[in-house]
Amino acid sequence: MAIYIVLALKEIYNSNRVNLIEKIMWIISFIGLGWIAGLIYLLFARKRILRKYKILFNDTESFA
């Protein structure tokens, strides 16, 4: 479980989408609540924190 918490905190720390206050909130949550904070992070916040924008190209267009 400690490995999961460390990996989750690393994801949060490296994210540009999370402001300083939210990072502090996640750190306190993981320390104080442990697996409950981990479950909340996994179910609700991870997709938002790790979301990356992808540019989708239409296969029929040529960029030559």
Secondary structure, 3 states (H helix, E strand, C coil): CHHHHHHHHHHHHHCCCCCHHHHHHHHHHHHHHCHHHHHHHHHHHHHHHHCCCCCCCCCCCCCC
